[in-house]
Amino acid sequence: MSYTVGAYGLESVVTRSLTPSSTGTHLRMEQSGFRPDQQQAHQGANCGCQGFFAAPEQVLARID
């Protein structure tokens, strides 16, 4: 699944993929499109993603 994020002059693409593994499912998320002058945006996105991956069970529990 891929989608475009646009905010504060940043246009980036977020891609999430699920791959079967021997112990369940591997979730990979990648965000691309940051320019060299957007280090602060890159760091903010990196910190925000940590919260999502810290407790995926809680995030998934909210999905109907």
Summary of the structure (lengths in Angstrom):
residues: 64
radius of gyration: 13.7
end to end distance: 18.2
largest distance: 41.1
contacts: 117
relative contact order: 0.15
helix: 34%
strand: 42%
